[in-house]
Amino acid sequence: MDALRYKLLLVDDEPDMLTTYQALLEGEGFTVLCARSVPEALAAARESAPDIVLSDVAMPDRDGKALAAALRADPATAAIPVVLMSGTYKEEDDQAGGLEAGADDYLPKPASPRLLAARLRAVLGRSRAPAELASVLKAEGLRLDPAARIVTRGGKRVPLTRKEFDLLTTFLRRPGRVLNVPYLLETVWGYDPAVYNNPRTVTVHVSSLRTKLGKAFAARLVSVPGLGYRFETGAI
């Protein structure tokens, strides 16, 4: 398991199911956010940038397939993998419809915790960028070894604080994605965004990274006004 746990958005309109699956998935090593409707899930996906969404299909008003389609239609959430689950709609046509709506996988309920976690990680493995999968991350002359917690530039070690290292790891593992302040505060610092959401914490650490890692890196770490930051991978 990575030091930075996968963040999963769990969507179900039944409180008992949310509680049950939240406990099961946390037991399997996921950090779990919960939503009880499609509008709530869309807002949470934009705000917290989860690594993956797991949604029930049968919900009032708008169902899980509508959620998958809406996530795919929004540039801010289009890259987030989606897994649908249902204890009611689990025939071949139901599963095909979910996949056609944009889901990455479709599972019948109930599913054992081990199987569910394995399927979720399989989807994450298929959807993650090569940089996320690398044991050593490289960009703009930098070499970051997550296991040794060492960053070098041009063969020379760059002294980073613990949070600077974790923040840099987060950016390099998610190239091209806009990472907003609540997501970074929750993922890197472990804060609950509902309790602490001061952007200055992130701003100060980003500024420090830009200074310590040089102009080439600083040019790649782009501020996205009103949203957060993105590590650019293409030509600038």
N, C-alpha and C positions, 0 to 999 in steps of 0.2 A: 504494500500500500504506500502511495506517495505521502510525503510529509504534508502536502496540501491535499486534503481529502476532496473527493468529488462532491460537488454540490448538486443535489437533486431537488427538483420542484415536483411535489406530489399533489395531484389534483383529484378530488373526489367530493361529491356533495354530501356523502354520508359521514358524519363525525366519527362513528365507530370504526369505519374502514380507514379513515385518515389516521386515527390513533394507532390502530393495529399495524398498518403498513409502515407508518413512521417508525415505530419501535423495531419492527423487523429489519428495515433498511438501515437504521442507525446501528443495529447490531451487526450488520454486514459491512460497516465502515463508511457509510455515506453520511454527509451532512444534509439534513432534510428540511426543506421549506414546505409549507402547506398552503393550499388554496382550495376554496369550496365551489368555485364557479369559473366559467371561461373568462369573464371580464377580470375577475380577481387574479386568475392565472396569467393573463396577458400583462397586467400591470406588474405582477411579481417578476415575470420573465424580463421585462424591460428594466426594472429597477435593480434586480439582484443578479442578472446574467448567470443563471444556473448552467452547469455543465450538461445537464440532461433533464428532460421532462418526462414524467410517468403519469399518465392520465387515465382515469376511468372513461369508458365510452358513454354510458347511459347517464346523462345529467339533464336537469330541466333546462328549458329555453334553448341553450346551445350545447351540443354534445362534444365528445372528445375529438371526433373527426373535424368539427368546425374549429376547434382549438388548434389542431395540427395545421389546418389550412391557413388560419390567421397568423400563426407563428411564421410559417413559410412566406407569407405575403409581406411581412414587415422586415425591412433590411436589418433592423437592430436585433432581430431574433431568428432570422432565417437560417443561421448556421447551427442553432441549438438542436441536437437530436431529440426526437420524440418517440416514446414508446407508449402504445395504447394497450389497455387491459379491459376485459369485460367478462362477467359471468353470465350475461344475458345474450349478447351479440357475439357469438363465437363460431358461427358457420363460415364456410369458405367465402361466400359472398361478402359477409361482414368484414372479414379480415382483408380481403382484396380492396374493399371500399376504403378502409382505414389507410392502407398503404398508398392507395391512389390519392388520398387527401394530403399526403405528405409525411405520414408516420414512417419511422425507420424500422419498427417491428410491432407485432401485434400478438398479445398473449392472452390465453384464456385464464379466467379466475376459477378456483384458487391456484396459485403457483407457490411451490415451496420457496422459502427464503433463499436457499442455495441456488436453485435454478433461476429465480428472478434476478438475483445479484449477478449471476454468470451472464445472463442475457443482456442485462444493462451494461456490463463491462465490455461485452462483445460489441455492442452498438457504439460505445464510447471509443473502443479501439479502432473501429472502422471509420469513425467520423473525425477523430483527432488528427491534427496536422502532424506531419513528420517531425517537426521541431518539438511537439509535445511528447512524442514517444521516445525521443533520444535520451540516452542516459547522460550524455554530455551535450550541452547546448552551446551553439556557436553563432555569433552575429557581430558584424562590424569589427572584426579583429578581437572580439572577446571570446573567452572559453570559460564556461560555467560548469562546474562539476557539482551537481546537487548532493551526491552522497558525501563527498569530502567537504562540501560547503566552501569551495575555493573558486575565486574568479581571477583570471589572468588576462592581461592585455599585452600583446607583443611579447609573451613569455614572462612578463613581470606580474607579480601578484598585486591585486588591487584590494586595499583594506576596506571592507564594507561592514557596517553594523549588521546585526542579525535581521532587522526588519528591512534594511536596504537590500540584503541578499534575497530575502523572501519576496520582496516586491519585484526585483529584477527577474527572479525565476518565474514569477507569475506572468510578467510581460513576455518573456521569451517563449514560454510554453503556450501562449495564446496569441501568436502573431496575427495581425490584421483585424483583431476583434476590439471593439470599443469596450473598455472596462470602466464602468462608472465608479464614482466615489463610494457609494454604499457597498458595492461588490468588493472593492479593494479593502475597505475597512473590515468587512466581515471575513474575507478570505485570508488576508495577510495578518491583520491584528486580532481577529477573533471577536470584534465588537458586534453587538446587536444594533443594526442600523436604526431601530426604533428608539433606542436609548441614547446612542452616540452617533452623530452623523456630521462631524465637523470636517469640512474639506481641507482645512489647513494641515491636518496630520499628513494627508496624502501629498499635498502640494509641497511641503517642506522636504519630504523624502524623495519625491520626484526631482526636485531642484538639486538635491544633493547627489543623486545618481547622475544627472546630466553633467554636473561639475566634475565628479570623480572619474567618469567613464569617457569623457572627451567629446569633441564637437561632432564626430561622425555618429556616435550613439545618440547624442542630444538631438540631432536632426531627425533621427528615426522615431524618437519618442514624442509623438505629436499630441498636443492638447486639442481636445474636441470640445469647443465651447458649449456649456450647458449639459454635457454628458460625462466626459471623463478623459481618458487617455487611450491611445492606440499605438502599438509598436508596428511601424511600417516595414514591410518586407520587400516592396518593389522599388522602382526608381522614384526618386524625389524630384 
